[in-house]
Every structure is written in C-alpha cells, then in structure tokens.
Amino acid sequence: MSSLFSPRSLLLPLAVALAAGPALAGDEAVETAKRKQLVIVSFDGAHDNLLWEKSRAMAKRTGAHFTYFLSCTFLFPKAERAKYQAPHEKRGRSNVGFAPDREDTILRLGEIWLAKLEGHDIGSHACGHFDGGKWSAEDWKAEFAFFRESLKNAWQNAGVGEREPADWKRFAEEDIKGFRAPYLSAGSGLVKALEENGFAYDASLVTKGPAMPVASGDIARFGLPLVPEGASQRPVIAMDYNLYVRHSKGKENPEKSDAFEESTLKAYRDAFARQYDGERIPLQLGFHFVEMNAGAYWRALDRFLTETCGKADVACVSYAGALDILAKEKKAAGAAL
C-alpha cells in the first residue's frame, strides 16, 4: 500500500471531482472519473487453512486480490490460550477459539505469508472477536498491541523461528494497515486508537448502499453496503453471515443451498451493474472463513468474480489496492479539472 496519501485530502476532493467533473471539465473528466469500477472482497477471521488455500486459488483463477482480516487468537494453539487477555474479559477467553494445535498454527503462518507474497492485503480483526463497541481507546490500543506482538513473534512462539521469512517482522510491524471490528461494532474510542497505531483504514461501517470511503482524521473509513436481495428486494448487508441469517435464520439448510447461491449471485450482479453502469462507486462484499449453507455464498462469490473481474474498467482489489487506485484517480481528476 502506498503511504504517500492522506485520507482527509484524498476522499473529499475525489467525491467533489466525481460530482463536478462532467459540468466543469467535459468528457475528459467523465472518462477519468469513471476509469475503474472497484470490487473489494474481504474475509473475516482468516483461520481455516483449507479455506486459505481455496480463497487463494479463487483469487489466482479470477485475477482478484483480497483483504484478509485476521483474528490473532488463531496464532496460538488452544493449549496456550492463557497468553491472551482481552479487555474486560477473563484471561484465555476468546469468542472464536484458538488454533487446535501448533501444527495448525504453523500451516496458517505459511498461508499468511503466501497470501502476502501474492499481493493480498492482511488486516486486523483484533484477536478474540469481542464486541468492542463500549471499549475505550486504551482498551483498543491494548488489543492492537497484543495483535502486533503476536504476529511479529508468531514463528518463534510456534517453535519454528528458524523458518521465519526474512521480511516477516517488518511485515508485521509496518504492513498491517487495515482493520475491521468484530460484529462491525466500532465505538467512539476506536478511531483514536487506530490513528495512534498506524492504521490507514477501517472497514467497520455499514452504509445504505455502495458509498465512497469517508475521512475521519487520518483514517479512511469504508462501509459494507446494504444491497437489495431476494424476491422482495429487501436490503441486506452485503456479507455472507447476514445472508445466512436472512435465508435460514442462521441455521444450516443444505437442501436449499443452490437456491441461496442463485439469490446471492443475483444480488451481487445487480449491485455491481448499478454501479458499473452508473456512478462507479466501489462495491464491497464481505465474507467469513466459514462455508455457510453448504458453501452457497462462497460459490456465488466464485461465480461472480469469474464473470466480473475480467470486464473492461473493472478492478477486483483489496482495501489497500482500492486506496492506491482512489489516490491515483483523485490526482487524475484534479488534473482534468
């Protein structure tokens, strides 16, 4: 990710350029403003090693790049859970558990590194997946500190320090620039803590529809959109878990998996088409490392990316990649104006 932009200077001028370009600068500005339709796909949790492999293979096949929001308790086997102390929780407690054993942890470290080398974006999903809506900035800073130290020392903690990639520590200290709050629960203390811990973006908001990121201090804040879905076209957050609750009340219903897949794919296609043929606001889609309803949502994603990422003027990118593209488009739009 480029570190040469300021979210405050990037986001608002770009929005103005997109709105004012046609009136002030003619066709050239329109072409510049609509250069790329961004599709941003992310995965929360990033734990199951088989799904690391599956998602990376999907990315290679479709030409996409993803953001993986990692929960750091999966860097420890459950036998070492006492190392983790979440704010206001009992020591060793995690809402999402830990790695089953050390071997599983080591495999995950390898997957993280391969994803990084393949151009994917590794972000933070905090550690124990607790609702931090009422956490103070100090609570968040403690959680972030544990995340970074856990990632930085993960190979040594797993007993295989000799296998640590040469650039791993720099990666852990400098490249984790994005965050998504568990449960999308971001209280008043979060942004201050993100700024003080060197983050560039937060992806914890929800918006009424696809929306440009907004600046909050030095943090670019993205929101998963509400998109129409199903026969009733009722809006739902564009995230697999929300569709899972919508479709089957949060319980597995494999008999209807194909129908859920088709409804999800149609919702993605329609949301994409509205932007691709319209304002070209980035479309964000969120997923978890769980194949809910017998894989309906992952299958829909695979089909959607396969047919979408190769289209003209489309970029299927991570959040970090999106920030770089938005910065370049803002610069080009400003020059045209």
C-alpha positions in Angstrom: 0.0 0.0 0.0 1.2 3.4 -0.8 1.9 5.6 2.3 2.0 8.8 0.3 -1.6 9.8 0.7 -3.7 11.4 3.4 -7.2 10.1 3.7 -8.5 13.5 4.5 -7.1 15.0 1.3 -7.9 12.0 -0.8 -11.6 11.3 -0.1 -13.4 14.6 -0.1 -11.7 16.1 -3.2 -12.4 12.9 -5.1 -16.1 13.0 -4.2 -16.2 16.6 -5.4 -14.4 15.7 -8.6 -16.8 12.8 -9.4 -19.8 15.1 -8.8 -18.4 18.2 -10.5 -16.3 16.7 -13.3 -18.9 16.5 -16.1 -20.1 20.1 -15.6 -16.6 21.6 -15.3 -14.3 19.6 -17.4 -16.3 17.9 -20.1 -15.9 14.4 -21.5 -12.2 14.0 -20.4 -13.1 14.4 -16.7 -16.0 12.0 -17.1 -13.7 9.4 -18.6 -11.2 10.0 -15.8 -13.7 9.9 -13.0 -15.2 6.6 -14.3 -11.9 4.9 -15.1 -12.4 1.9 -12.8 -15.2 0.1 -11.1 -13.7 -1.3 -8.0 -14.9 -4.6 -6.4 -13.5 -5.1 -2.9 -13.7 -8.5 -1.3 -12.6 -9.3 2.3 -12.7 -12.3 4.6 -13.1 -12.0 8.4 -11.3 -14.4 10.8 -8.9 -16.0 8.3 -8.4 -19.2 10.3 -9.3 -22.4 8.4 -6.2 -23.4 6.5 -8.2 -25.2 3.8 -10.1 -22.0 3.1 -6.9 -20.0 2.9 -5.9 -22.4 0.1 -9.3 -22.3 -1.5 -9.6 -18.5 -1.4 -6.0 -18.0 -2.8 -6.8 -20.4 -5.6 -10.0 -18.4 -6.3 -8.0 -15.2 -6.5 -5.5 -16.7 -8.9 -8.2 -18.1 -11.1 -10.2 -14.9 -11.3 -7.5 -12.2 -11.1 -8.8 -10.8 -7.8 -6.9 -9.6 -4.7 -8.4 -9.9 -1.3 -8.2 -8.4 2.2 -7.9 -11.0 5.0 -8.9 -9.6 8.4 -7.0 -11.9 10.8 -8.1 -12.8 14.3 -4.9 -13.2 16.2 -6.0 -15.9 18.6 -5.5 -18.3 15.7 -1.8 -17.6 16.0 -1.8 -19.7 19.2 -2.8 -23.3 19.9 -5.6 -23.6 22.5 -3.1 -25.1 25.0 -1.5 -21.6 25.1 -4.7 -19.6 25.4 -3.7 -18.2 28.7 -1.3 -15.9 26.9 -4.3 -13.8 25.7 -6.1 -11.3 27.9 -8.9 -9.3 26.2 -10.1 -6.1 27.7 -12.7 -6.7 30.5 -12.6 -10.5 29.8 -11.2 -13.5 31.7 -7.7 -14.5 30.7 -7.6 -17.1 28.0 -11.1 -16.4 26.7 -12.0 -16.0 23.0 -15.3 -15.9 21.2 -13.8 -17.7 18.2 -11.4 -20.0 20.0 -7.8 -20.7 19.2 -5.8 -22.9 16.8 -6.3 -26.6 17.6 -2.6 -27.3 17.9 0.8 -26.0 17.0 1.0 -27.7 13.6 -2.2 -25.9 12.5 -0.7 -22.6 13.6 2.4 -23.2 11.6 0.4 -24.0 8.5 -1.6 -20.8 8.9 1.6 -18.7 9.2 2.7 -20.2 5.8 -0.7 -19.3 4.3 -0.5 -15.7 5.6 3.0 -15.3 4.1 2.0 -16.8 0.7 -1.0 -14.5 0.6 1.2 -11.5 1.3 3.6 -12.6 -1.5 0.7 -13.0 -3.9 -0.3 -9.4 -3.4 -3.2 -9.8 -0.9 -3.8 -7.4 2.0 -3.5 -8.7 5.5 -5.6 -6.7 8.0 -6.5 -6.9 11.7 -9.8 -8.3 13.0 -8.5 -7.8 16.6 -8.0 -11.1 18.5 -10.7 -12.8 20.5 -13.7 -11.4 18.5 -15.3 -9.4 21.3 -17.8 -6.6 20.9 -15.7 -3.5 21.4 -18.5 -1.0 21.0 -18.0 0.2 24.5 -14.2 -0.1 24.7 -12.1 2.9 25.4 -9.2 4.0 23.2 -6.9 2.4 25.8 -8.8 -0.9 25.5 -8.4 -0.9 21.8 -4.7 0.0 22.0 -4.1 -2.9 24.3 -5.8 -5.3 21.9 -3.8 -3.9 18.9 -0.5 -4.2 20.8 -1.2 -7.8 21.5 -2.2 -8.4 17.9 1.1 -6.9 16.6 3.3 -8.6 19.1 1.6 -12.0 18.4 2.0 -11.6 14.7 5.6 -10.3 14.9 6.8 -13.2 17.1 4.4 -15.9 15.7 7.1 -18.1 14.2 9.2 -18.1 17.4 6.0 -18.7 19.5 5.3 -21.7 17.4 8.7 -23.1 18.0 9.9 -22.8 14.4 11.8 -19.5 14.5 14.4 -20.8 12.0 11.6 -21.0 9.4 10.6 -17.3 9.7 10.7 -15.4 6.4 13.4 -12.8 6.3 10.9 -9.9 5.9 8.3 -11.2 8.4 9.0 -8.8 11.3 8.9 -5.8 9.0 5.7 -7.0 7.5 4.1 -7.5 10.9 5.2 -4.0 12.2 4.5 -2.0 9.0 2.1 -3.7 6.6 -1.0 -4.2 8.8 -2.7 -1.0 7.8 -6.4 -2.1 7.8 -8.9 -3.1 10.5 -12.5 -4.4 10.7 -14.2 -4.5 14.1 -15.8 -7.8 15.2 -19.5 -7.6 14.8 -18.9 -4.3 12.9 -19.1 -2.8 16.4 -17.0 0.3 16.4 -17.4 2.6 19.4 -16.1 6.1 20.0 -12.7 5.0 21.2 -11.8 3.1 18.0 -10.7 5.8 15.6 -8.3 7.5 18.0 -6.7 4.1 18.7 -6.4 3.3 15.0 -4.6 6.6 14.4 -2.2 6.1 17.2 -1.4 2.6 16.0 -0.5 3.5 12.4 -3.6 2.2 10.6 -4.6 3.7 7.3 -8.2 2.4 7.0 -11.1 1.0 8.9 -13.8 -1.2 7.2 -16.3 -1.4 10.1 -19.1 0.8 8.9 -22.4 -0.1 7.2 -23.9 2.2 4.5 -27.3 2.4 2.9 -25.8 1.5 -0.4 -22.4 1.5 -2.0 -20.6 4.6 -0.8 -17.2 6.2 -1.1 -15.0 6.0 2.0 -15.0 8.9 4.3 -12.2 10.5 6.2 -12.1 10.5 10.0 -8.9 12.2 11.0 -6.1 10.2 9.3 -8.3 7.1 8.8 -10.2 6.3 5.7 -13.4 4.6 6.7 -15.2 2.1 4.5 -18.7 0.7 4.9 -20.2 -2.6 3.8 -23.3 -1.6 1.8 -26.9 -2.6 2.1 -28.0 -4.3 -1.2 -31.4 -5.4 -2.4 -31.8 -9.2 -2.3 -34.4 -11.9 -3.0 -37.9 -11.7 -4.4 -38.9 -8.9 -2.0 -35.7 -6.9 -2.8 -35.3 -6.1 0.9 -31.9 -4.6 1.7 -29.3 -6.8 3.5 -25.7 -6.1 4.4 -23.5 -7.5 1.6 -21.9 -10.1 3.9 -22.3 -13.8 3.9 -23.4 -14.1 7.5 -26.2 -11.6 7.0 -27.4 -13.5 4.0 -27.2 -16.7 6.1 -29.4 -15.2 8.7 -31.8 -13.9 6.1 -32.0 -17.2 4.2 -32.1 -19.8 7.0 -32.2 -17.9 10.3 -28.6 -18.7 11.0 -29.0 -22.5 10.8 -27.7 -24.8 8.1 -30.2 -25.7 5.4 -28.1 -27.6 2.8 -31.2 -28.7 0.9 -31.7 -25.1 -0.3 -28.1 -24.3 -0.8 -28.4 -24.0 -4.6 -31.4 -21.6 -4.3 -29.4 -19.5 -1.7 -26.5 -19.4 -4.1 -28.6 -18.2 -7.0 -30.3 -15.5 -5.0 -27.0 -14.2 -3.6 -25.4 -14.2 -7.1 -28.3 -12.2 -8.5 -27.9 -9.7 -5.7 -24.2 -9.3 -6.4 -24.8 -9.0 -10.1 -27.5 -6.4 -9.7 -25.5 -4.3 -7.2 -22.5 -4.4 -9.5 -24.5 -3.4 -12.6 -26.0 -0.4 -10.9 -22.5 1.0 -10.2 -20.8 -0.2 -13.4 -23.5 1.5 -15.5 -23.8 4.4 -13.1 -21.6 6.3 -10.7 -18.9 3.5 -10.3 -18.8 3.7 -6.6 -16.7 0.8 -5.2 -18.7 -2.3 -4.4 -17.7 -4.0 -1.2 -18.5 -7.7 -0.3 -17.7 -9.3 3.0 -17.2 -13.0 3.8 -16.0 -15.3 6.6 -13.8 -18.3 6.7 -16.9 -20.5 7.1 -18.8 -22.0 4.2 -22.3 -21.3 5.4 -25.4 -23.1 4.0 -23.1 -25.8 2.4 -21.0 -23.2 0.7 -23.7 -21.2 -1.1 -22.1 -17.8 -0.6 -18.5 -18.9 -1.5 -19.9 -20.5 -4.7 -21.8 -17.3 -5.5 -18.6 -15.3 -4.9 -16.5 -17.5 -7.1 -19.0 -17.3 -10.0 -19.4 -13.5 -9.5 -15.6 -12.9 -9.6 -15.1 -15.2 -12.6 -17.6 -13.3 -14.7 -16.8 -9.8 -13.4 -13.1 -9.3 -12.8 -12.2 -9.5 -16.4 -14.6 -6.9 -17.6 -13.3 -3.6 -19.0 -12.6 -0.9 -16.5 -13.0 -3.3 -13.5 -10.5 -4.0 -10.8 -11.2 -6.7 -8.1 -8.9 -5.4 -5.4 -8.1 -5.4 -1.7 -8.9 -2.4 0.5 -5.2 -1.5 0.3 -5.3 -1.7 -3.5 -8.5 0.4 -3.6 -6.9 3.2 -1.6 -4.0 3.3 -4.1 -6.4 3.4 -7.1 -8.6 6.1 -5.5 -5.5 8.2 -4.8 -4.4 8.0 -8.4 -7.9 8.7 -9.7 -8.2 11.7 -7.4 -4.9 13.0 -8.8 -6.0 12.5 -12.4 -9.5 14.0 -11.7 -7.8 17.1 -10.2 -5.5 17.5 -13.1 -8.5 17.3 -15.5 -10.5 19.8 -13.5 
